[in-house]
Amino acid sequence: MTTLSTLGQNRLIRAEMSKLQLDINRIQQQITSGQKTDRYGDLAALAPLDISLRNKGEQLTGFKNNIQTLKARTDIIDNTLTAVRSQVLDMRNIALANKMFDTGRADITSRAQAAVKDIMQKLQANVDGRFLFAGVATDTPPMADSSALLAAAQAAVDAALLAPVPDVLTAVRNAVSGVMATTSNFYVGGTRHAGPEIDEGIVADYSITGDDPAFQTALHSLLMLATLPAPQDDPVTPPAINRADWDAVANEAGTKLTDALTGIETLQLSNGRVQQLLEQTEQAHEATLTIIQTQINDIEQVDLLDASARITQLRTQLEASFAVTAELRGLTLVDYLR
């Protein structure tokens, strides 16, 4: 049978009292902070899991930040495309219908000139200094000077009609095509940029550039209308054109504007799919982050009811130890050494 001297018992009780007091202090700190510990090492075997969960949470938060940025950009792209489509639609309808009188024809030319300027200005859209239709050249306004473009197209058409031509429509079309063939006459941005990552292995390809074929077709058609001279009665002398030729150019421009509308609507659809992807991915990240945070809380945070019960239990044990210690203090040296 193993026995322990009274002195040994006293030392053992004091050591236990010290441990109880440390445990009480630790639980009181947990109750105050709501956290089990501020050191990973104190989480023991759960520390690697806790670190892994936090790293995953930070990654998803980074993806969510990317999504928020892209949602702002794609919203403005959508607004811009909607405005450009509306402008093109109006001009298409006017070009195909408003040719009964010369005043209507003059109105078409004037409004086409204004539309060229308006569309090119809209494609200069930017967010926080980032030009959305500039491709990789995000810090550069992507569209050239609209007045210079109109002037170049006007000069080309005037030159094409200066001498008699077999077909006015072909001459005007080719003159404008020659101007548009030099991309820098209307677009000075860069190529399409890569989409940013919004989840592991998933990118949001939202890049639309100002030289997209839909915009080129719209500008080409509008320039054909914007550069037409006022029609005159037959017989005409170059560079003048008659009403039949004027209307033929307007009809082709109107038809091409219909093609441009189809292209713009395709861009709207593509941008809408990206917006849907952003929304769905963000919702998935939010759900996953909720689960991750719950798991982190289970590891790190304190159950206040459980902590309160434990601290009550420890205090009861500590009070019992104090009582035993008090009894030992009444013993003699001989008692201690037995």
C-alpha positions as CSV (number, residue, x, y, z in Angstrom):
1,M,0.0,0.0,0.0
2,T,1.4,3.4,-1.0
3,T,1.0,6.2,1.5
4,L,1.7,10.0,1.2
5,S,2.9,12.1,4.0
6,T,0.9,15.1,5.1
7,L,3.6,17.4,3.7
8,G,3.3,15.6,0.4
9,Q,-0.5,15.9,0.5
10,N,-0.1,19.7,1.1
11,R,2.2,20.1,-1.9
12,L,-0.1,18.0,-4.1
13,I,-3.1,20.1,-3.1
14,R,-1.3,23.4,-3.7
15,A,-0.3,22.2,-7.1
16,E,-3.8,21.2,-7.9
17,M,-5.1,24.6,-6.6
18,S,-2.7,26.4,-8.9
19,K,-3.9,24.4,-11.9
20,L,-7.5,25.0,-11.0
21,Q,-6.8,28.8,-10.7
22,L,-5.1,28.8,-14.2
23,D,-8.1,26.9,-15.7
24,I,-10.5,29.4,-14.1
25,N,-8.5,32.3,-15.5
26,R,-8.4,30.7,-18.9
27,I,-12.1,30.1,-19.0
28,Q,-12.9,33.6,-17.8
29,Q,-10.7,35.0,-20.6
30,Q,-12.6,32.8,-23.1
31,I,-16.0,34.1,-21.8
32,T,-14.7,37.6,-22.1
33,S,-13.3,37.3,-25.6
34,G,-15.7,34.6,-26.9
35,Q,-12.7,32.8,-28.3
36,K,-11.2,29.6,-27.0
37,T,-7.6,30.9,-27.7
38,D,-5.7,33.5,-29.7
39,R,-3.0,31.0,-30.6
40,Y,-3.3,28.2,-33.2
41,G,-1.0,26.0,-31.0
42,D,-3.6,25.9,-28.3
43,L,-6.1,24.3,-30.7
44,A,-4.0,21.1,-30.7
45,A,-5.1,18.6,-33.4
46,L,-7.8,21.1,-34.7
47,A,-5.2,23.7,-35.6
48,P,-4.5,22.4,-39.2
49,L,-8.2,22.2,-40.0
50,D,-8.8,25.7,-38.6
51,I,-5.9,27.2,-40.7
52,S,-7.2,25.4,-43.8
53,L,-10.7,26.7,-43.3
54,R,-9.5,30.2,-42.8
55,N,-7.3,30.0,-45.9
56,K,-10.3,28.8,-47.9
57,G,-12.5,31.6,-46.5
58,E,-9.9,34.2,-47.5
59,Q,-9.8,32.7,-51.0
60,L,-13.6,32.8,-51.4
61,T,-13.7,36.4,-50.0
62,G,-11.2,37.4,-52.7
63,F,-13.4,35.8,-55.3
64,K,-16.4,37.7,-53.9
65,N,-14.5,41.0,-54.1
66,N,-13.7,40.2,-57.8
67,I,-17.3,39.5,-58.4
68,Q,-18.5,42.8,-56.8
69,T,-16.0,44.7,-59.1
70,L,-17.2,42.8,-62.2
71,K,-20.9,43.3,-61.3
72,A,-20.3,47.1,-61.4
73,R,-18.5,46.9,-64.7
74,T,-21.0,44.6,-66.4
75,D,-23.9,46.8,-65.2
76,I,-22.4,49.8,-67.0
77,I,-21.6,47.7,-70.1
78,D,-25.2,46.6,-70.1
79,N,-26.4,50.2,-69.8
80,T,-24.1,51.3,-72.6
81,L,-25.2,48.5,-74.9
82,T,-28.8,49.3,-74.3
83,A,-28.3,53.0,-75.1
84,V,-26.3,52.2,-78.2
85,R,-28.9,49.7,-79.4
86,S,-31.6,52.3,-78.9
87,Q,-29.7,54.8,-80.9
88,V,-29.1,52.4,-83.8
89,L,-32.7,51.2,-83.7
90,D,-34.0,54.8,-84.0
91,M,-31.6,55.5,-86.9
92,R,-32.6,52.3,-88.7
93,N,-36.3,53.2,-88.5
94,I,-35.7,56.7,-89.6
95,A,-33.5,55.6,-92.5
96,L,-36.0,53.2,-93.9
97,A,-39.1,55.4,-93.4
98,N,-38.3,59.1,-93.5
99,K,-37.6,59.7,-97.1
100,M,-40.8,61.2,-98.4
101,F,-39.4,64.7,-98.6
102,D,-36.1,66.4,-98.8
103,T,-36.6,67.8,-95.3
104,G,-36.8,64.2,-94.0
105,R,-33.6,63.3,-95.9
106,A,-31.8,66.2,-94.4
107,D,-33.0,65.2,-91.0
108,I,-31.6,61.7,-91.6
109,T,-28.2,63.1,-92.5
110,S,-28.1,65.4,-89.5
111,R,-29.2,62.8,-87.0
112,A,-26.7,60.2,-88.4
113,Q,-23.9,62.7,-87.8
114,A,-25.1,63.2,-84.2
115,A,-25.5,59.4,-83.8
116,V,-21.9,58.7,-84.8
117,K,-20.7,61.2,-82.1
118,D,-23.1,59.9,-79.5
119,I,-22.3,56.2,-80.0
120,M,-18.5,56.8,-80.0
121,Q,-18.9,58.9,-76.8
122,K,-20.9,56.1,-75.1
123,L,-18.2,53.6,-75.9
124,Q,-15.8,55.7,-73.8
125,A,-17.6,54.4,-70.7
126,N,-15.3,53.9,-67.7
127,V,-15.4,52.8,-64.1
128,D,-12.9,54.4,-61.7
129,G,-10.7,55.4,-64.7
130,R,-10.9,51.9,-66.3
131,F,-12.3,52.1,-69.8
132,L,-14.6,49.2,-70.3
133,F,-14.5,49.0,-74.1
134,A,-10.7,49.5,-74.5
135,G,-9.6,45.8,-74.1
136,V,-6.2,45.5,-72.5
137,A,-5.6,49.2,-72.9
138,T,-7.8,49.9,-69.9
139,D,-6.3,53.3,-69.1
140,T,-6.8,54.6,-72.7
141,P,-10.1,56.1,-74.1
142,P,-10.8,53.5,-76.8
143,M,-12.6,55.6,-79.4
144,A,-10.9,58.0,-81.7
145,D,-12.1,61.6,-82.3
146,S,-15.6,61.3,-83.8
147,S,-15.3,64.7,-85.6
148,A,-12.1,63.6,-87.3
149,L,-13.8,60.3,-88.3
150,L,-16.8,62.2,-89.8
151,A,-14.4,64.6,-91.6
152,A,-12.4,61.7,-93.1
153,A,-15.5,59.9,-94.2
154,Q,-17.0,63.1,-95.7
155,A,-13.8,63.8,-97.6
156,A,-13.7,60.2,-99.0
157,V,-17.3,60.3,-100.1
158,D,-16.9,63.8,-101.7
159,A,-13.8,62.5,-103.6
160,A,-15.7,59.4,-104.7
161,L,-18.6,61.4,-106.1
162,L,-16.5,64.2,-107.7
163,A,-16.4,62.4,-111.1
164,P,-19.4,60.6,-112.7
165,V,-19.8,57.1,-111.2
166,P,-21.8,54.2,-112.6
167,D,-23.3,53.4,-109.2
168,V,-23.6,56.0,-106.4
169,L,-24.4,53.3,-103.8
170,T,-21.2,51.4,-104.5
171,A,-19.1,54.5,-104.6
172,V,-20.4,55.7,-101.2
173,R,-20.1,52.3,-99.7
174,N,-16.5,51.8,-100.9
175,A,-15.5,55.3,-99.8
176,V,-16.7,54.7,-96.2
177,S,-15.2,51.2,-96.2
178,G,-11.8,52.7,-97.1
179,V,-12.0,55.0,-94.0
180,M,-13.2,52.2,-91.7
181,A,-10.4,49.9,-93.0
182,T,-8.0,51.8,-90.9
183,T,-9.0,50.8,-87.4
184,S,-7.2,53.8,-85.8
185,N,-9.6,56.1,-87.6
186,F,-12.3,55.0,-85.1
187,Y,-10.7,52.7,-82.5
188,V,-7.4,53.2,-80.6
189,G,-7.9,50.7,-77.7
190,G,-6.4,47.3,-77.4
191,T,-7.3,43.7,-77.9
192,R,-9.8,41.8,-75.7
193,H,-8.5,41.2,-72.2
194,A,-8.6,37.9,-70.3
195,G,-11.4,37.4,-67.8
196,P,-10.5,37.5,-64.0
197,E,-11.0,34.4,-61.9
198,I,-14.2,34.3,-59.9
199,D,-13.8,30.7,-58.6
200,E,-11.2,28.0,-58.9
201,G,-10.8,27.4,-62.6
202,I,-13.7,29.7,-63.5
203,V,-13.2,33.1,-65.3
204,A,-15.7,35.8,-66.2
205,D,-15.0,36.7,-69.9
206,Y,-16.8,40.0,-70.1
207,S,-14.4,41.9,-72.4
208,I,-16.1,43.8,-75.3
209,T,-14.0,46.2,-77.4
210,G,-15.0,49.3,-79.3
211,D,-13.9,47.7,-82.6
212,D,-16.4,44.8,-82.2
213,P,-18.0,44.0,-85.7
214,A,-21.4,45.1,-84.4
215,F,-20.1,48.6,-83.6
216,Q,-18.1,48.8,-86.9
217,T,-21.2,47.9,-88.9
218,A,-23.3,50.5,-87.0
219,L,-20.7,53.2,-87.6
220,H,-20.2,52.3,-91.2
221,S,-23.9,52.5,-91.9
222,L,-24.3,55.8,-90.1
223,L,-21.3,57.3,-91.9
224,M,-23.0,56.4,-95.2
225,L,-26.0,58.4,-94.1
226,A,-24.0,61.2,-92.5
227,T,-21.9,62.0,-95.6
228,L,-24.6,62.0,-98.3
229,P,-25.0,65.3,-100.1
230,A,-28.5,66.8,-100.4
231,P,-30.3,65.2,-103.4
232,Q,-31.1,67.3,-106.4
233,D,-33.5,67.0,-109.4
234,D,-32.3,65.2,-112.5
235,P,-30.2,65.7,-114.4
236,V,-27.5,66.1,-111.7
237,T,-23.9,67.1,-112.1
238,P,-21.3,65.4,-109.8
239,P,-20.8,65.5,-107.0
240,A,-24.5,66.0,-106.7
241,I,-26.8,62.9,-106.6
242,N,-30.5,62.4,-107.4
243,R,-33.2,61.3,-105.0
244,A,-33.2,57.7,-106.3
245,D,-29.5,57.3,-105.6
246,W,-29.9,59.0,-102.2
247,D,-32.7,56.6,-101.2
248,A,-30.7,53.6,-102.4
249,V,-27.9,54.5,-100.1
250,A,-30.3,55.1,-97.2
251,N,-32.0,51.8,-97.8
252,E,-28.8,49.8,-97.7
253,A,-27.6,51.7,-94.6
254,G,-30.9,50.9,-92.9
255,T,-30.6,47.2,-93.8
256,K,-27.0,47.2,-92.4
257,L,-28.2,48.9,-89.2
258,T,-30.5,45.9,-88.8
259,D,-27.4,43.7,-88.9
260,A,-25.7,45.9,-86.4
261,L,-28.7,45.6,-84.1
262,T,-28.4,41.8,-84.3
263,G,-24.8,42.0,-83.3
264,I,-25.4,44.4,-80.4
265,E,-28.2,42.2,-79.1
266,T,-25.7,39.3,-79.2
267,L,-23.3,41.3,-77.1
268,Q,-26.1,42.1,-74.7
269,L,-26.9,38.4,-74.4
270,S,-23.3,37.5,-73.8
271,N,-22.9,40.2,-71.1
272,G,-26.2,39.0,-69.5
273,R,-24.8,35.5,-69.3
274,V,-21.7,36.8,-67.5
275,Q,-24.0,38.8,-65.1
276,Q,-25.9,35.6,-64.4
277,L,-22.7,33.6,-63.8
278,L,-21.5,36.3,-61.4
279,E,-24.8,36.2,-59.5
280,Q,-24.9,32.4,-59.2
281,T,-21.2,32.2,-58.3
282,E,-21.5,34.9,-55.6
283,Q,-24.5,33.1,-54.1
284,A,-22.5,29.8,-54.0
285,H,-19.6,31.6,-52.3
286,E,-21.9,33.1,-49.7
287,A,-23.4,29.7,-48.9
288,T,-19.9,28.1,-48.6
289,L,-18.6,31.0,-46.5
290,T,-21.5,30.5,-44.1
291,I,-20.6,26.8,-43.7
292,I,-16.9,27.6,-43.3
293,Q,-17.6,30.2,-40.7
294,T,-19.8,27.8,-38.8
295,Q,-17.0,25.3,-38.7
296,I,-14.5,27.9,-37.6
297,N,-16.8,29.0,-34.8
298,D,-17.2,25.4,-33.6
299,I,-13.4,25.2,-33.4
300,E,-12.6,28.6,-32.0
301,Q,-15.6,30.1,-30.2
302,V,-16.7,29.3,-26.7
303,D,-20.1,27.9,-25.7
304,L,-20.9,30.4,-23.0
305,L,-23.3,28.0,-21.2
306,D,-20.8,25.2,-21.2
307,A,-18.0,27.6,-20.1
308,S,-20.1,29.0,-17.2
309,A,-20.9,25.4,-16.0
310,R,-17.2,24.5,-16.1
311,I,-16.1,27.6,-14.3
312,T,-18.7,26.9,-11.6
313,Q,-17.4,23.3,-11.3
314,L,-13.8,24.5,-11.1
315,R,-14.6,27.1,-8.4
316,T,-16.3,24.4,-6.3
317,Q,-13.2,22.2,-6.6
318,L,-11.0,25.2,-5.7
319,E,-13.0,26.0,-2.6
320,A,-12.8,22.4,-1.5
321,S,-9.0,22.6,-1.9
322,F,-8.9,25.7,0.1
323,A,-10.8,23.9,2.9
324,V,-8.4,21.0,2.9
325,T,-5.5,23.4,3.0
326,A,-7.0,25.2,5.9
327,E,-7.3,21.9,7.8
328,L,-3.7,21.1,7.1
329,R,-2.5,24.4,8.5
330,G,-3.8,23.3,11.9
331,L,-1.4,20.3,12.0
332,T,1.9,20.2,13.8
333,L,5.3,19.6,12.3
334,V,5.2,16.0,13.5
335,D,1.9,15.6,11.7
336,Y,3.4,17.0,8.4
337,L,6.3,14.5,8.7
338,R,4.3,11.4,9.3
